[in-house]
Amino acid sequence: MTNDLFRRLEAGFNDMVTIRRYLHMHPEVSFQETNTAKYIQNFYLQLGIPFEANVGGNGVVARVKGARPGKTVALRADFDALPIQDEKEVPYKSTVPGVMHACGHDGHTATLLILARTIHELKDELSGEYVFIHQHAEEYAPGGAKPMIEAGCLHDVDVIFGTHLWSQTPLHTIAYRSGPIMAAADRFIIKIQGRGGHGANPHDTKDAILAASQLVVNLQQIVSRRVNPVESAVLSVGSFVADNAFNIIADSVKLSGTIRTFTSAVRDLMENELRRVLDGTCLTADCTYTLTYERGYPPVINHKEETEYLAEIARQIPDVKEVKESELLMIGEDYGYYLEQIPGTFFFTGAMPDGDVYPHHSPMFDFDEKAMLTAAKTLGHAAILYQKK
């Protein structure tokens, strides 16, 4: 069975590349992926694989039943793009101005579609049921995972596996980690309200820029002086806006940023400390403020048993040269919502291209397409052998 799975996936690799490149040329941003969803639906329709459309929004869920009873295994891929201009010169460059697949979600979708087709071809030899979750809107909170779960995409599912093609990791590498692997991603928006005036008469004003500048400095002390050094946290101010003439003292300033953490205790601490520092800074400057604090995705916390199982499966894949423990990553992923509901794991598949390597979310981002075949083999092998657990 294993050799047959691998052989069929290898035979389908060119189709995988074709799908990936089509999606790369026709990207759609989060919550607007209607044409991409239709493309996925048509793929399953042509194969006669039953699916449900509009799951929690633009989500698509397909199911393949084996000939014998068994466990239900879910595999997930996201399919939204980013509001970034594609600047690389390749035949499959994005045709949509200001939108591109800069994170590999086109590859995730192509991988899952061909894997679903392959498992469908093998269904008479398989046990259990296989659920293919095509998720919209991973890139932008509140994301697509939560509404898809609420709509029932995990109904009767025993376990879930997912992967991210990772351009920073060498090809033919699988990186796994038990417990936390990706961070909770929260955002904040702060408006400092002072009293503007002429730059020549600062004593008649309440300088919002000065107060906001001091706030940025003070906020950086939260991680260094309030978080236990053996824990991890990040607080970054990404936007500082005070648009005035050169000789005007600002009436108000708008700040926005993000906080990343791995545990609920540190997450609570960071939010509380931000509010405390904000109170104190504005009191000192005699300014007022408004704060909008939004809790984003939870951390991705892999289940131990399923992660160890996946690592062992990865070692059995002929294409895989290295299976290693992943570092902790401060980026966010709404896959964490699935793992709050059922056992499972999320891992990285090395996709480093030859030549220049650009980070995810770069306008020059690309990956080695051979990584899709490695991902498909690992996910498929894990799903099928899970029936024997």
N, C-alpha and C positions, 0 to 999 in steps of 0.2 A: 504493500500500500504506500509506504513512504517513498519508494523509488518511483512509483507511478505518479504520485503527487508532484515530486520534484521534476520529473520528465515533462509532465503536462504544463507546469508553470514555466519551464524553460522554453517550451514550444510557444507559449503565449506571451513571451517577453516583448516581442515586436509590437503586439497589440497593446501591451502595457505602455510602451513608449508612445505609440500613436495617440492613445487616450490622454496621457499626461501632456503631450505637446498641444493637443487641441484645447484642453482646459487652460493651459498656460497662455494660449493666444486669446482666450475668451474669459477673462477673470471677472468675478463679481464680488463686491465687498459684502461684509457681514449684514445679514438680514435682507439683502437684496439679491440673493442667489437663485432667482426663479428659473433662469435658463439652465443653470448648472443642475438644479434639482430635476428638471425635465430630461436633461441628458441622461442622468442616472436612472430615472424611471424608464426611459425608452430602452436602455441597455437591458434591464431586467425583463421588460415587456417582450422584447424580441427573443429572449431565452425561455420565456414561459415560467420564470421564477416569480412566485407571489411576493408582493411588496405592498407596503402602506405608504402613501404620500402625505405630505403636509403634516408630518408628525411634530407637534410642538412648534410649528412654523414651517420652514422649508425643509425640514428633515425627511429622510427616506429610510425605511427599515424593510429589508428583505429577509426572507426565511427559507432555508433549505432543510428538509427533513431526510434523515437517513432511512434506510430500509428497516433498521432495527431500533427498538427503544433505547434511550440512553440519556445522558445529560444534555443540557442546553448551554451552548457556548456562544458568547457574543464577541464580535470583533468590531472595532470602531475606527472610522476615518473621518476627518473633517474636510470641508471643501470650500471654505470662504477665502477670499483674497484680501489684499491690503490696499489702502489709498496711497500708493507709491508709484511714481513713474518708472517704468522699466527702461533702464539705460544700457543694458547689455545688447550687443549686436549678435543675435542668433536667428536662425530661420523661424524659430517658434516664439519670437518676441511678442509681448502683449500687444494686441491690436486696440486696446481700450486706453485712451489717454488718462494718465493719472491713476491707473489701477494695475496691479500685477500680483502674481503669486510669488511673494517674497519670503515664503516660509516653508514651502514644500507640500502644501495641502493638495495641490494638483497631483503630486506623486502618491500621496496617501490614498486618494480616491482611485487612481488607476490601479494601484496595488490591490485594493480591496475588491474592485470590480472583477479583475481577472482571477483573483483567488476565489471569489464567489462562483464564478463560472466553472472553475476547476472542481470545486467541491460539488457543485451541481452535477457535473459529469460523472463523479465518483459516488453519487448518493446511494446507489444500489449496493455498494460495498461498505457503507458507513453505518454507524450507530449514532443515535442522538439527533439533536437539531442544532443548526448553525444560524445565528442571527447576525446580519450585516447592517451595522448602524452607520449611516451616512449623515454626519452631523453638520448643520449649518452654524455659522456665527460663533466660531471659537475665539476669534481675534478680539471681539469687542463685548465687554460686559453689558448686560447680564448673561450673555452667551446663549448657545443653543442647547447645551447638555441638560440643564435643569428643566426647561419646558419639554424636552423630549422624554425625560424620565417621568415627568408628571403626566405625559400623554401615554405612558405605558410601554416604552421601548425596552424596558428591562423585565417585562412580565414573564415570569417563570424562568428567568435566566439564572443559571447556577454560577457562572464565572464570566469575567470579561478580560480581554487582552487588547492592548493597543500599543502602537509604536509611533515614534516621530523620526522621520529621516533627518539626520543631523549632519550638516555640512562641516562642522568643526571636528568631527570624529572620522578617523580613517575608514575607508571602504573595507567591507568584510569584517567589521567590528560590531559586536552587540554589547551595549553598556546597560547594566541593570542596577537596581539598588532597592533593598528592602527598607520599609519605613518611608519617611519623607524623602522625596526626590526633587520636587518643584514647590515653589513657595506660594503662600496666599498672597493675593495681589489686591491691595486696597488703594483707593485714590482720595485725595482731598482737594478742596477749593477754598481758599481763604480770601476774604476781602478786608483789607485794613482801611478803616475810615478815619481820616484826620480832618484838618481844616486847611484848605489851600490858601495861597496868597502870593504876594510878590517876592521873588527871590532876594530882593534887597532888604526885606523886612521879616526875617525868619522868626523873630520874637512874637510876631502877630499870628503865627500859624501853628499848626500841629502837623509836623512833617511826616506824611505817610510813607515816603520812600525811606527815610531814616528808620522808622519803626519797622518796616518790612525787611530792611537790610539786617537790622539787629535780630529780627525773628529768624531769618535764614541761618545766621550764625548760631543762635541759641538752640535751634532744632537739631543741629549736628551734634550737640552734646548728649542727646537722649541715648543714642546707641552706645556712645563711648563711656557714659557715666551712669546710665540707669538700667541697661540690659546686662545681665550676667555674661561675662566674657566667654563662657563656654556655650552660650546660645548664639543664634544668628539673627540679624535684622538689618534692614536697609531702609533709610529714609532719604528720598531724593526730591528736591524741588526742581521741577522741570520747566516752569514758566513763571516769569516775573514781569508784569505789565503795568507801566505807568507812563502813559503817552501824554506828554506836556511840552509846552514851549520851553526853550532853554532857561528862561528867566522866571519860571513859575514853580513854586513849591507845590508838590502834588497833593491834591485833595484826597485821593484814594489810590490804592494799589491792589492788584489782583494776583494772587499766587496760586499755583496748582502743583501737585506732586503725587508721589506714590510711596507706599510703605509695604515692604515685603517681609514676611515672617514664616516660620514653619510650625509653630505651636499656638494653641489658643491662648495660653497664658501670656506669651510674649506679644501676641496680637493685641490683646486687651491692654497690656502695659503700654504699648506704643501709642495707641489711640488716646488713652488717658493722659499720658505724658505730653502728647502734642497739645491737648486742650489746656493742660496746666501751664506749659511754657507760653502758649498763646495768651492766656489770661495775664500772666505776669509781665510779658513784654508790652502788651497794650496798656496795662495799668501804668507802667513806668513812663510810657510815651504819651499818656493821656489821650489815647485813641480808642476807638471801638472796633469791633470786628464782627463778621459773620463767617461761619464755618459750615461747609457741607462735607460730610465724611461718608464715603460709600465703601462698604465692604464688598470686595469683588470675589473672585474665585477662591475657594478654599485651597489649602495645600494639597498636592498630590501625594497621598500616603499609600504606598504599595503594601499589600498583604504579604507577610513573610513566606507562607507556604507556597503561594502561587508564584512569587518572585523566584524562589529557589527552584521551583519546577521549571519556570521559563528559562533560567540560566542553564539548567541541565539540558533542556531541549535545544537551546542555541548551540551547545557544544556538539550536538549531533548533526548539525547542518554542514554539508560539505563545503559550502561557500565561505563559511565563517572561519576566520583565522584567529580571532581573539575574542574572548568573552571576559569582560572586566566589570568591576564595580564602577558605577557612575559617580561623579562628583555631585554635590548638592548644587542645584541651580536656582537662582533667585527669580527666574522668569515664571510667569503664571500660565496655567492650563486648566480649562474647566473640566478636564477628565477627572479631576478630583471628586466631582459630584457623583460619578458612577461608583467610585471606590468607597464613598460613604454609604452606598446602598448594598453592594454585593462584593464578594471577594474578587480579586483580580490584581493586575499589575500593568505598569506602563514602562516601556523601555525605549532606548535610543538605538537606531540602526545607522551605523556609520555611512555617510554619503559624501565624503570629501572629494571634490572634483580634482582633476589634474590641473596644474597651473595655479592661477590666482584663486585664493579662497576668500570669499566675502561672507560676512556674518548674516544671520537671518535678519530680515527686515531691511536689508540693504537694497538699493536700486540696482545693484549689480549681482544680486543673489542668484545662484544656480547650484545644482547638485549633480553628482554622478548617477545617472539613471540606472546603472547596474544595482544600486542599492535597493531599488524597488523589488528586484527578484529575491534578494536576500531577505527583505522584510516579509515578502509573501511566503517564502518557504518556512520562515520561523513561525509566523502567525498560523499558517496552515498546519504545520507539524504539531504545534502546541494545541491547537483546537482538536485535531483528530485523536491524538494520544491521550488527551484529557479524559476521554471516555473510559480509559483503563484505570483511572485513579480511584 
